[in-house]
């Protein structure tokens, strides 16, 4: 069975090494924070797009495929400017098991190949599966012979490569439902009210386990509220999807939510983070998560913390997408 290679548009200068590497580091760090691990994959960057193959799918569907040979096949595609592999590595440290995200880039020219390695150690909260990443440390290795044990096999191999389908453009993964303003859900007049609206709509769904694999967003309009569930894989950068949704028609504001570790207390605690942008301003709200019956038990919500954000640094509302895109719902969300 062939494995799907995916393709999506990116707004990244792939000809600038530092820019391209920082972009991928940010994406991997976000994965660790949200999911407790990176998505292991081969990533090829060309001008205006990325192509990637998830290694977990390769292992599951073609266990005899050589990952290094697969990397070579993808690296030979026309137009590839930068080639990476992203891995989750585990080992034993002085205080027990340790995990880290590892990015390897092969940089080849007429003199041969060198390798840029970047390592991100992290810890995982067992109750919520969110990660606590440390800091990236990067180095350059002058030849494949000097790569850490086991790493060379991920970028070169003499076995059979995975059978891959031609890279397919990722389709939008967007679901939506909506409702009119009523006595319980009133139209917010400021950013605080918008954050409260987001919490009232999203928290009950989160407690029921209904937000796996999506990022929830609540949008306020003149006539009512909208709940959008946005998949993690999109045909354009995620922020551009949000911007495209926000400009569909007149909008008062929008609020996105996700589970992360809140660093405003010691030690850090799992919480739901709400980022709200309203015509009146921006703010961040955190609602602490509790599992009183243990890691697999019911979810409850505790103390709320909030702070204003710089209104001039809007990320979505009133910001044009970096790539031209029109987003419509591909299905219905359940609120």
C-alpha positions as CSV (number, residue, x, y, z in Angstrom):
1,X,0.0,0.0,0.0
2,X,1.4,3.4,-1.0
3,X,1.9,6.1,1.6
4,X,0.6,9.6,0.8
5,X,3.0,12.4,0.5
6,X,1.4,15.7,1.4
7,X,1.9,19.2,-0.1
8,X,1.0,22.6,1.2
9,X,1.8,26.2,0.5
10,X,4.2,28.2,2.8
11,X,5.1,31.8,3.1
12,X,8.8,31.2,4.0
13,X,12.0,32.3,2.3
14,X,13.5,28.9,1.7
15,X,16.7,30.4,0.3
16,X,17.6,31.8,3.7
17,X,18.9,29.1,6.0
18,X,18.2,30.8,9.3
19,X,14.6,31.8,8.3
20,X,13.7,28.3,7.0
21,X,15.2,26.6,10.1
22,X,13.6,29.0,12.5
23,X,10.2,28.4,10.8
24,X,10.5,24.6,11.2
25,X,11.8,24.9,14.8
26,X,8.7,27.0,15.7
27,X,6.4,24.5,14.1
28,X,8.0,21.6,16.0
29,X,8.0,23.5,19.3
30,X,4.3,24.1,18.8
31,X,3.7,20.4,18.2
32,X,5.6,19.5,21.4
33,X,3.6,22.0,23.4
34,X,0.2,20.9,22.1
35,X,0.7,17.1,21.7
36,X,3.7,16.2,23.9
37,X,5.8,15.1,20.9
38,X,6.8,16.2,17.4
39,X,5.4,14.6,14.3
40,X,8.3,12.5,12.9
41,X,8.5,13.2,9.2
42,X,10.6,13.9,6.2
43,X,10.2,17.5,5.1
44,X,11.3,19.0,1.7
45,X,11.0,22.7,1.1
46,X,10.7,24.3,-2.3
47,X,9.9,27.9,-3.3
48,X,6.5,28.5,-1.9
49,X,5.7,25.0,-0.7
50,X,6.5,22.1,1.5
51,X,6.2,18.4,0.9
52,X,6.3,15.9,3.7
53,X,5.8,12.3,4.6
54,X,4.9,11.1,8.1
55,X,7.3,8.4,9.2
56,X,4.8,6.7,11.6
57,X,2.6,6.0,8.5
58,X,5.6,4.6,6.6
59,X,6.5,2.3,9.5
60,X,2.9,1.1,9.9
61,X,2.1,0.5,6.3
62,X,5.6,-0.4,4.9
63,X,7.7,-1.7,7.8
64,X,10.4,-3.0,5.4
65,X,10.9,0.4,3.7
66,X,14.2,2.1,4.2
67,X,13.6,5.6,5.6
68,X,17.1,6.9,4.4
69,X,16.4,5.7,0.9
70,X,12.9,7.4,1.1
71,X,14.6,10.6,2.2
72,X,16.9,10.3,-0.9
73,X,14.0,9.8,-3.2
74,X,12.1,12.9,-1.9
75,X,15.3,14.9,-2.0
76,X,15.7,14.2,-5.7
77,X,12.4,15.9,-6.6
78,X,12.7,18.9,-8.9
79,X,12.8,22.3,-7.1
80,X,13.8,21.1,-3.6
81,X,15.9,23.7,-1.9
82,X,16.1,22.4,1.7
83,X,15.7,18.9,3.0
84,X,15.0,17.9,6.6
85,X,14.0,15.0,8.8
86,X,12.2,15.6,12.1
87,X,12.4,12.9,14.8
88,X,11.4,12.1,18.3
89,X,14.3,10.6,20.2
90,X,14.2,9.0,23.6
91,X,16.8,7.9,26.0
92,X,17.8,7.5,29.7
93,X,19.0,10.6,31.5
94,X,20.2,11.1,35.1
95,X,16.7,11.6,36.4
96,X,15.0,8.9,34.3
97,X,13.6,8.7,30.7
98,X,14.1,11.8,28.6
99,X,12.7,12.8,25.2
100,X,13.7,15.3,22.6
101,X,12.7,16.6,19.2
102,X,15.6,16.4,16.7
103,X,15.7,18.2,13.4
104,X,18.4,17.2,10.8
105,X,19.1,19.2,7.7
106,X,21.4,17.9,4.9
107,X,23.1,20.8,3.1
108,X,24.8,19.6,0.0
109,X,27.0,21.5,-2.5
110,X,29.8,20.7,-4.9
111,X,32.2,20.0,-2.0
112,X,29.9,17.4,-0.4
113,X,27.3,17.4,2.4
114,X,27.2,18.9,5.9
115,X,24.5,18.5,8.4
116,X,22.7,21.0,10.7
117,X,21.3,19.4,13.8
118,X,19.0,21.0,16.3
119,X,17.8,19.3,19.5
120,X,14.8,20.3,21.7
121,X,14.5,18.4,25.0
122,X,11.1,18.3,26.5
123,X,8.9,16.8,29.3
124,X,5.3,15.6,29.0
125,X,2.4,16.2,31.4
126,X,1.0,12.6,31.8
127,X,-2.6,13.8,32.5
128,X,-3.0,16.0,29.5
129,X,-0.3,15.0,27.0
130,X,1.0,18.5,26.6
131,X,4.8,19.2,26.5
132,X,7.1,21.4,28.3
133,X,9.9,22.2,25.8
134,X,13.3,23.5,26.9
135,X,15.6,25.4,24.5
136,X,16.9,24.5,21.1
137,X,20.6,23.7,20.8
138,X,22.1,23.5,17.3
139,X,25.3,22.4,15.8
140,X,26.9,21.6,12.4
141,X,28.4,18.2,11.6
142,X,30.9,18.3,8.7
143,X,30.2,14.8,7.4
144,X,27.8,11.9,7.6
145,X,30.5,9.8,9.3
146,X,30.5,12.1,12.3
147,X,26.7,12.1,12.8
148,X,25.4,10.6,16.1
149,X,24.7,6.9,16.1
150,X,21.6,6.0,14.2
151,X,21.1,9.4,12.6
152,X,22.8,8.6,9.3
153,X,20.3,5.9,8.6
154,X,17.5,8.4,8.5
155,X,19.0,10.4,5.6
156,X,20.6,7.7,3.5
157,X,20.2,4.0,3.0
158,X,20.6,1.1,0.5
159,X,17.3,-0.6,1.2
160,X,14.0,-0.2,-0.7
161,X,12.4,3.2,-0.4
162,X,8.8,3.6,0.6
163,X,6.3,3.4,-2.2
164,X,4.8,6.9,-2.2
165,X,1.8,8.4,-4.0
166,X,2.6,11.7,-5.8
167,X,2.5,14.6,-3.3
168,X,-1.2,15.6,-3.0
169,X,-2.3,19.1,-2.0
170,X,-3.7,19.1,1.5
171,X,-7.4,19.9,1.5
172,X,-9.0,22.4,4.0
173,X,-10.1,20.7,7.2
174,X,-12.7,23.2,8.5
175,X,-16.0,22.6,10.3
176,X,-18.4,25.2,11.5
177,X,-21.7,25.6,13.4
178,X,-23.4,28.8,14.5
179,X,-26.1,30.3,16.6
180,X,-28.0,33.5,17.2
181,X,-27.4,35.8,20.2
182,X,-29.7,35.0,23.1
183,X,-30.1,35.5,26.9
184,X,-27.2,33.0,27.6
185,X,-24.8,34.0,24.8
186,X,-24.8,37.7,24.3
187,X,-22.9,39.7,21.7
188,X,-19.6,40.8,23.4
189,X,-18.9,44.5,23.5
190,X,-15.3,44.3,24.4
191,X,-12.4,41.8,24.4
192,X,-13.1,40.6,27.9
193,X,-16.6,39.6,26.9
194,X,-15.2,37.9,23.8
195,X,-12.8,35.8,25.9
196,X,-15.7,34.9,28.2
197,X,-17.8,33.9,25.2
198,X,-15.1,31.6,23.9
199,X,-14.8,30.0,27.3
200,X,-18.6,29.4,27.6
201,X,-18.7,27.8,24.1
202,X,-15.5,25.8,24.1
203,X,-15.0,24.5,27.7
204,X,-18.0,22.2,27.8
205,X,-17.0,20.6,24.5
206,X,-13.4,20.2,25.8
207,X,-14.7,18.5,28.9
208,X,-16.6,16.0,26.9
209,X,-13.6,15.1,24.8
210,X,-14.9,16.6,21.6
211,X,-11.9,18.7,20.5
212,X,-9.3,16.0,19.6
213,X,-7.2,16.9,16.6
214,X,-8.7,20.3,16.1
215,X,-8.1,23.9,17.2
216,X,-11.5,25.5,18.2
217,X,-12.2,29.1,17.3
218,X,-15.2,31.2,18.2
219,X,-16.1,34.2,16.0
220,X,-18.5,37.0,17.0
221,X,-20.6,38.8,14.3
222,X,-23.4,41.3,14.4
223,X,-26.0,38.5,14.2
224,X,-24.5,35.7,16.3
225,X,-21.6,33.4,17.2
226,X,-19.8,30.9,15.1
227,X,-17.8,27.9,16.3
228,X,-15.1,26.8,13.9
229,X,-13.1,23.6,14.3
230,X,-9.8,23.9,12.4
231,X,-7.7,20.8,11.6
232,X,-4.0,20.9,12.2
233,X,-3.2,20.2,8.6
234,X,-4.2,22.9,6.2
235,X,-3.3,23.9,2.6
236,X,-1.8,27.2,3.8
237,X,-0.2,28.4,7.0
238,X,-2.6,28.0,9.9
239,X,-2.6,31.8,10.7
240,X,-3.7,32.4,7.1
241,X,-6.7,30.1,7.6
242,X,-7.7,32.1,10.7
243,X,-7.3,35.4,8.9
244,X,-9.3,34.2,5.9
245,X,-12.2,33.1,8.2
246,X,-12.1,36.4,10.1
247,X,-12.5,38.5,7.0
248,X,-15.5,36.5,5.5
249,X,-17.8,39.3,6.5
250,X,-18.1,42.0,9.2
251,X,-16.6,40.5,12.4
252,X,-16.4,41.8,16.0
253,X,-13.6,39.5,16.9
254,X,-12.5,36.0,17.3
255,X,-10.9,33.8,20.0
256,X,-8.8,30.6,19.6
257,X,-8.2,28.1,22.4
258,X,-5.8,25.3,23.1
259,X,-4.4,23.2,26.0
260,X,-0.9,24.2,27.1
261,X,1.2,24.6,30.3
262,X,0.6,27.9,32.1
263,X,3.8,29.4,33.4
264,X,2.2,32.2,35.5
265,X,2.4,30.0,38.6
266,X,5.1,27.7,40.0
267,X,5.1,24.9,39.1
268,X,3.5,25.2,35.7
269,X,0.1,23.7,35.4
270,X,-2.0,22.5,32.5
271,X,-4.6,25.1,31.4
272,X,-6.7,26.2,28.5
273,X,-5.3,29.2,26.8
274,X,-7.7,31.6,25.0
275,X,-6.3,34.2,22.7
276,X,-8.9,36.9,21.9
277,X,-8.8,39.6,19.3
278,X,-11.7,42.1,19.3
279,X,-12.2,45.5,17.7
280,X,-11.6,47.0,21.2
281,X,-8.3,45.2,21.9
282,X,-6.5,41.9,22.5
283,X,-6.1,39.7,25.6
284,X,-4.9,36.3,26.8
285,X,-7.0,34.2,29.3
286,X,-5.9,31.0,31.0
287,X,-8.3,28.6,32.7
288,X,-6.6,26.0,34.9
289,X,-7.4,22.3,34.2
290,X,-8.0,19.7,36.9
291,X,-8.5,16.0,36.8
292,X,-9.7,15.2,40.4
293,X,-10.2,11.5,39.6
294,X,-6.7,10.9,38.1
295,X,-5.1,11.2,34.7
296,X,-7.9,9.4,32.9
297,X,-10.8,10.8,34.9
298,X,-13.2,13.7,34.4
299,X,-12.0,17.2,33.6
300,X,-12.9,20.2,35.6
301,X,-11.8,23.9,35.4
302,X,-10.2,26.0,38.1
303,X,-8.7,29.4,38.5
304,X,-8.8,31.9,35.7
305,X,-5.9,34.2,34.9
306,X,-5.9,36.9,32.2
307,X,-3.8,39.8,30.9
308,X,-4.2,42.4,28.1
309,X,-2.0,42.1,25.0
310,X,-0.5,44.8,22.8
311,X,-3.4,45.9,20.5
312,X,-1.0,46.9,17.8
313,X,0.3,43.4,17.4
314,X,-2.9,41.8,16.0
315,X,-2.2,38.4,14.6
316,X,-5.5,37.7,12.8
317,X,-8.2,40.3,13.0
318,X,-7.8,42.9,10.3
319,X,-4.6,41.2,9.0
320,X,-4.5,40.1,5.4
321,X,-3.4,36.5,4.8
322,X,0.2,36.2,3.6
323,X,-1.0,33.9,0.9
324,X,-4.2,34.4,-1.1
325,X,-6.8,31.9,0.1
326,X,-10.5,31.6,0.5
327,X,-11.8,29.3,3.3
328,X,-15.2,27.8,3.5
329,X,-16.5,25.1,5.9
330,X,-16.0,21.6,4.7
331,X,-18.4,20.1,7.3
332,X,-20.6,20.8,10.4
333,X,-19.2,21.1,13.9
334,X,-21.1,19.9,16.9
335,X,-21.4,22.5,19.7
